[in-house]
């Protein structure tokens, strides 16, 4: 995942449906974090007038994006757990094919359920008695409540008792809202227009994942030795002309790292899963049989290679939410509410990256926000990254962060605002 020193980027300010028709040329892929349609934090750009209206809005996005893509171009879009089905339907309505959903499991969301007993007391006009105060539950920017002669910010930190026999049985029951701990990344493909994968690659440089570039590295030399060599494991293919008749295990995997999965974890989730799952081993080979229809045209195959790797659940790619230093690098304060981690964006952009033989590899980043997806694309090695963002304020934040993390200035000639204080630029993967 080498950084491309000759890369260039530009950010266009405006509504995506208005900006995209003016762009020239085609793109090989798309990576973006669009609005989720859940009125997040009351932000106007995320407000949708119901599921059907959100789906119609997504359909408009898809219709604007599709003409700019090569046939077979792949699209990664972040989504929310409540409305991602409408995101999928809207993109399909625009002509895209959905081929997978990746899960980013982060476990760091904040539970937002409201206590039913409190709602009942409020509805009845009953005053609850404050019985304790837990400073560890404090959250800023809330009204001050007096408790035992001291002023405390009441952000859920004051513990109160139910005010009536009617509300007391409902203590501990909350509105339907589980702790948000994962986000989907929806995977779409532009119509292939009847072309095969080989033709898409040869004609347009599109339609393929950079599997080797996105492989998950081994954690140690012992881990690598335990999961690479599998002598005397052979794959016999009796019918299909798509595979050599005999392949050894090393020819299939070659010790390059674990095959990327449609699951990404953060460090907290990885540690918890390791603790619960212990060490597990994937099968080395799976015997398949049956007709061509059941085998998706691959013919009858015996001993189809699988991973044969072992380890805890954290052997998947994992990445935490963006830290404060990552969010604010290059500027005084990045107040964008949905900043994605750069390492995750870099991994996703790497999976989308065509080989350099394609020429000028171009990726589109609608809803570019404060720039994490663009930073990830530049870090992955894309030659040209084009962002589109409605809010000019966030565009400036993105330019400052890209300069800080990638050392680049925008090709559109707009310079980022100077950061509050200069800081040493970290390595992208340090």
C-alpha positions in Angstrom: 0.0 0.0 0.0 2.6 2.5 -1.1 1.8 6.2 -1.2 1.9 7.6 -4.8 4.0 10.9 -4.7 2.6 11.9 -8.2 -1.0 11.6 -7.1 -3.4 14.6 -7.3 -6.7 15.4 -5.9 -9.5 18.0 -6.1 -12.6 18.8 -4.0 -15.6 20.3 -5.7 -18.1 22.2 -3.5 -21.8 21.8 -4.1 -24.7 19.4 -4.2 -23.5 16.1 -5.7 -26.3 15.9 -8.3 -25.3 19.3 -9.6 -21.6 18.9 -9.5 -21.2 15.4 -11.1 -22.6 16.2 -14.5 -19.9 18.8 -15.0 -17.0 16.4 -14.3 -15.0 15.0 -17.2 -13.7 11.5 -17.8 -14.6 8.2 -16.2 -13.8 6.7 -12.9 -12.6 3.1 -12.0 -14.3 3.0 -8.5 -16.2 4.9 -5.8 -15.6 5.1 -2.1 -18.0 7.3 0.0 -19.7 7.8 3.3 -23.1 9.3 2.4 -25.9 10.5 4.7 -27.6 7.7 6.5 -31.1 9.3 6.5 -31.5 9.0 10.3 -31.4 12.8 11.3 -28.1 12.2 13.0 -27.5 14.9 15.6 -30.2 16.9 13.9 -27.9 17.7 11.0 -29.9 19.0 8.0 -27.9 17.0 5.5 -29.0 13.8 7.2 -32.7 14.5 7.6 -35.0 12.3 5.5 -38.8 12.5 5.3 -39.2 8.8 5.9 -37.7 5.7 4.4 -39.3 6.1 0.9 -38.0 9.6 0.6 -34.5 8.5 1.6 -34.6 5.7 -1.0 -35.6 8.2 -3.7 -32.7 10.4 -2.7 -30.3 7.5 -2.9 -31.8 6.7 -6.3 -30.9 10.3 -7.4 -27.3 9.8 -6.1 -27.0 6.5 -8.1 -28.3 8.1 -11.3 -25.8 10.9 -11.0 -22.8 8.6 -10.3 -23.5 5.8 -12.8 -22.7 7.8 -16.0 -19.3 8.6 -14.7 -18.2 5.0 -14.1 -16.5 2.5 -16.4 -18.6 -0.7 -16.9 -18.1 -3.0 -14.0 -16.7 -0.3 -11.7 -17.0 -1.2 -8.0 -18.5 1.0 -5.4 -18.1 0.9 -1.6 -20.7 2.9 0.4 -20.9 3.2 4.2 -24.4 2.9 5.5 -26.4 2.9 8.8 -27.9 -0.1 10.4 -31.5 1.4 10.3 -31.6 2.5 6.7 -29.0 0.5 4.8 -31.7 -1.6 3.1 -33.1 1.6 1.6 -29.6 2.6 0.5 -29.3 -0.8 -1.2 -32.7 -0.6 -2.9 -32.1 3.0 -4.1 -28.8 2.1 -5.7 -30.3 -1.0 -7.3 -33.1 1.2 -8.6 -30.5 3.3 -10.3 -29.1 0.3 -12.1 -26.3 -0.9 -9.8 -25.8 -4.5 -8.8 -25.3 -5.3 -5.1 -22.7 -8.1 -4.7 -21.8 -8.1 -1.0 -22.0 -6.2 2.4 -18.9 -5.7 4.5 -19.4 -5.3 8.3 -17.2 -2.9 10.2 -17.5 -4.0 13.8 -16.3 -1.3 16.1 -18.2 -1.7 19.4 -17.6 2.0 20.3 -21.0 3.5 19.8 -22.9 5.3 22.6 -26.3 3.7 23.7 -29.1 6.2 23.3 -32.1 4.4 24.7 -34.3 6.4 27.1 -35.7 5.0 30.3 -39.4 4.3 30.1 -40.0 4.9 33.8 -38.6 8.4 33.4 -40.8 9.0 30.4 -43.8 7.9 32.4 -43.0 10.2 35.3 -42.4 13.1 32.9 -45.7 12.3 31.2 -47.5 12.4 34.6 -45.7 15.5 35.8 -44.1 13.6 38.7 -40.7 14.7 40.1 -38.1 12.0 40.6 -35.9 12.0 43.7 -32.1 12.2 43.1 -30.6 9.3 45.0 -27.0 9.3 43.8 -24.5 10.8 41.4 -22.1 8.8 39.2 -19.4 11.1 37.7 -18.1 8.4 35.4 -21.3 8.7 33.4 -20.8 12.4 32.8 -21.2 13.9 29.3 -20.6 17.6 28.6 -23.0 20.3 27.5 -26.0 19.5 29.6 -28.0 21.5 32.1 -26.6 21.9 35.6 -28.5 20.1 38.3 -28.0 20.7 42.1 -27.2 17.6 44.1 -26.3 17.5 47.8 -25.2 21.2 47.7 -22.9 20.8 44.6 -23.4 21.7 41.0 -23.0 18.9 38.5 -23.6 18.6 34.8 -26.6 16.3 34.4 -25.7 14.3 31.4 -27.2 11.1 32.7 -24.8 11.2 35.7 -27.5 11.8 38.3 -29.3 8.6 39.4 -32.9 9.1 40.3 -35.7 6.8 41.7 -39.0 6.2 40.0 -41.6 8.7 41.3 -44.6 6.4 41.4 -45.8 2.8 41.6 -46.9 3.1 38.0 -43.4 4.0 36.7 -41.3 1.8 39.0 -41.9 -1.5 37.2 -40.6 0.1 34.0 -37.2 1.0 35.5 -34.5 -0.5 33.3 -36.8 -0.8 30.3 -35.7 1.5 27.5 -36.8 2.7 24.1 -35.8 0.3 21.3 -32.2 1.3 20.8 -29.3 -1.1 21.2 -25.8 0.1 21.5 -24.5 0.9 18.0 -21.5 -1.4 17.4 -21.2 -1.9 13.7 -21.7 -0.2 10.4 -22.3 -1.8 7.0 -20.2 -1.0 3.9 -22.4 -1.8 0.9 -20.7 -3.2 -2.2 -22.1 -2.3 -5.6 -21.1 -2.8 -9.2 -21.9 -0.8 -12.2 -23.5 -2.9 -15.0 -20.9 -4.9 -16.9 -22.8 -4.4 -20.1 -22.5 -8.1 -21.0 -18.7 -8.2 -20.7 -16.7 -10.8 -18.8 -14.4 -10.0 -15.9 -11.4 -10.5 -18.2 -12.9 -8.1 -20.8 -13.7 -5.5 -18.1 -10.1 -5.7 -16.9 -8.6 -5.5 -20.4 -10.9 -2.8 -21.8 -11.5 -0.5 -18.8 -9.3 -1.6 -15.9 -12.4 -2.2 -13.8 -14.5 -4.8 -12.0 -11.8 -6.5 -9.9 -10.7 -6.4 -6.2 -7.0 -6.1 -5.3 -7.1 -9.2 -3.1 -3.3 -9.5 -2.6 -3.0 -5.8 -1.7 -5.8 -6.2 0.9 -4.5 -9.4 2.5 -4.3 -9.4 6.3 -0.7 -9.8 7.4 0.5 -12.5 9.9 1.0 -11.4 13.4 4.4 -13.1 13.8 6.9 -15.4 12.1 5.4 -18.3 14.0 1.9 -17.3 12.9 3.1 -17.2 9.3 4.9 -20.5 9.5 1.8 -22.1 11.0 -0.5 -20.9 8.3 1.4 -21.0 5.0 2.8 -24.3 4.0 0.4 -27.2 3.5 2.4 -30.0 1.7 0.7 -32.7 -0.3 -2.6 -30.7 -0.6 -3.8 -30.8 -4.2 -6.8 -29.5 -6.0 -8.2 -31.7 -8.7 -10.4 -30.1 -11.3 -11.9 -32.6 -13.6 -14.1 -30.4 -15.8 -13.4 -26.7 -15.6 -11.0 -25.1 -18.1 -10.8 -22.0 -15.8 -8.3 -23.7 -13.4 -5.2 -25.9 -14.0 -5.9 -29.5 -13.4 -3.6 -29.8 -10.3 -2.5 -27.0 -8.0 -0.6 -27.3 -4.7 -1.6 -25.3 -1.6 1.4 -22.9 -2.0 0.4 -22.1 -5.5 -3.1 -21.0 -4.3 -2.1 -18.8 -1.4 1.7 -18.4 -1.6 2.2 -17.2 1.9 1.0 -13.6 1.0 -1.3 -13.2 4.1 -4.8 -14.1 4.9 -7.5 -13.6 2.3 -9.5 -10.4 3.1 -13.0 -11.1 4.5 -16.2 -9.0 4.5 -15.6 -8.3 8.2 -13.5 -5.6 9.8 -13.0 -5.2 13.5 -11.6 -2.6 15.9 -9.1 -3.5 18.6 -11.8 -3.7 21.3 -14.0 -6.0 19.3 -11.1 -8.1 18.3 -9.9 -8.6 21.8 -13.4 -9.5 23.0 -13.9 -11.9 20.2 -10.5 -13.5 20.7 -11.4 -14.0 24.4 -14.7 -15.7 23.5 -13.8 -17.6 20.4 -10.4 -18.9 21.4 -8.3 -20.4 18.6 -10.1 -21.8 15.6 -8.8 -23.3 12.4 -10.4 -22.9 8.9 -10.6 -26.0 6.8 -7.8 -26.7 4.4 -9.9 -28.1 1.6 -13.6 -28.5 0.9 -14.9 -31.2 -1.3 -17.5 -30.0 -3.8 -19.6 -32.1 -6.1 -22.7 -31.6 -8.2 -23.7 -30.1 -11.5 -22.6 -26.9 -13.0 -25.7 -25.0 -11.9 -25.0 -25.8 -8.3 -21.3 -24.9 -8.6 -22.0 -21.6 -10.4 -20.4 -22.8 -13.6 -17.2 -24.1 -12.0 -17.9 -27.7 -12.7 -17.2 -30.6 -10.3 -14.3 -29.9 -8.1 -12.7 -31.9 -5.4 -10.6 -30.5 -2.5 -11.2 -26.8 -3.3 -8.6 -24.9 -1.2 -9.7 -22.9 1.8 -7.6 -20.9 4.2 -6.3 -23.6 6.5 -5.3 -20.8 8.8 -5.7 -20.6 12.6 -5.9 -18.0 15.3 -8.4 -15.9 17.1 -11.2 -13.9 15.6 -8.9 -10.9 15.3 -7.1 -12.5 12.3 -9.6 -10.4 10.3 -8.7 -6.8 9.4 -9.3 -4.5 12.4 -9.3 -0.8 12.9 -10.5 1.5 15.7 -12.6 4.6 15.3 -10.7 7.7 14.5 -8.7 9.1 17.4 -8.6 12.8 18.3 -5.1 13.2 17.0 -6.1 11.6 13.7 -9.3 13.7 13.4 -7.5 17.0 14.1 -4.2 16.5 12.4 -3.4 19.6 10.4 -6.0 21.9 12.0 -7.2 23.1 15.3 -10.5 21.3 15.4 -12.3 18.9 13.1 -16.0 19.0 14.2 -17.3 16.7 11.5 -19.6 14.3 13.4 -19.0 11.1 11.3 -15.2 10.9 10.7 -14.1 7.5 9.5 -10.7 6.0 10.5 -8.0 6.5 7.9 -6.7 3.0 8.1 -10.1 1.5 7.3 -10.5 3.9 4.4 -7.0 3.0 3.2 -7.8 -0.7 3.3 -11.1 -0.3 1.4 -9.4 2.0 -1.2 -6.6 -0.6 -1.6 -9.1 -3.3 -2.3 -10.6 -1.2 -5.1 -7.2 -0.2 -6.6 -6.5 -1.5 -10.2 -2.9 -2.3 -11.2 -0.7 0.5 -12.4 -0.8 -0.9 -16.0 -4.3 0.6 -16.2 -2.7 4.1 -16.5 -4.3 7.0 -14.6 -6.4 5.3 -11.9 -9.3 7.6 -10.9 -11.6 7.2 -7.9 -14.6 9.3 -7.0 -15.4 10.3 -3.4 -18.9 11.9 -3.2 -19.9 13.2 0.3 -16.2 13.7 1.0 -16.8 15.4 4.3 -13.6 16.1 6.3 -11.5 14.0 3.9 -10.9 10.6 5.6 -11.9 8.6 2.5 -9.8 10.9 0.2 -6.8 10.5 2.6 -7.3 6.7 2.4 -7.4 6.7 -1.4 -4.3 8.8 -1.7 -2.5 6.6 0.8 -3.6 3.5 -1.1 -1.9 4.7 -4.2 -4.7 6.0 -6.4 -3.4 8.5 -9.1 -6.3 10.9 -9.0 -8.9 11.3 -6.3 -11.9 13.6 -6.9 -14.1 14.6 -3.9 -17.5 16.3 -3.8 -18.8 18.0 -0.7 -21.8 20.2 -0.1 -20.3 22.2 2.8 -17.4 24.5 1.9 -16.4 24.5 5.6 -15.8 20.8 5.5 -14.0 21.1 2.2 -11.4 23.4 3.9 -11.1 20.9 6.8 -10.5 18.1 4.3 -7.8 20.1 2.4 -5.9 20.8 5.7 -6.1 17.1 6.7 -4.9 15.9 3.3 -2.0 18.3 3.4 -1.1 17.0 6.9 -1.5 13.3 6.3 -0.5 13.1 2.6 1.6 16.2 2.0 -0.5 17.3 -1.0 -2.1 20.5 -2.1 -5.3 20.4 -4.1 -5.1 20.4 -7.9 -8.1 22.8 -8.0 -5.8 25.6 -6.7 -7.6 26.1 -3.3 -5.2 26.2 -0.4 -6.2 24.9 3.0 -6.4 27.2 6.0 -3.3 27.3 8.2 -3.4 25.0 11.2 -3.5 26.5 14.7 0.0 25.2 15.4 2.5 23.3 13.4 3.0 19.7 14.3 5.3 17.0 13.0 3.6 15.0 10.2 3.3 11.3 11.2 3.8 8.4 8.9 0.5 7.3 7.4 0.8 3.8 8.9 2.7 4.6 12.0 
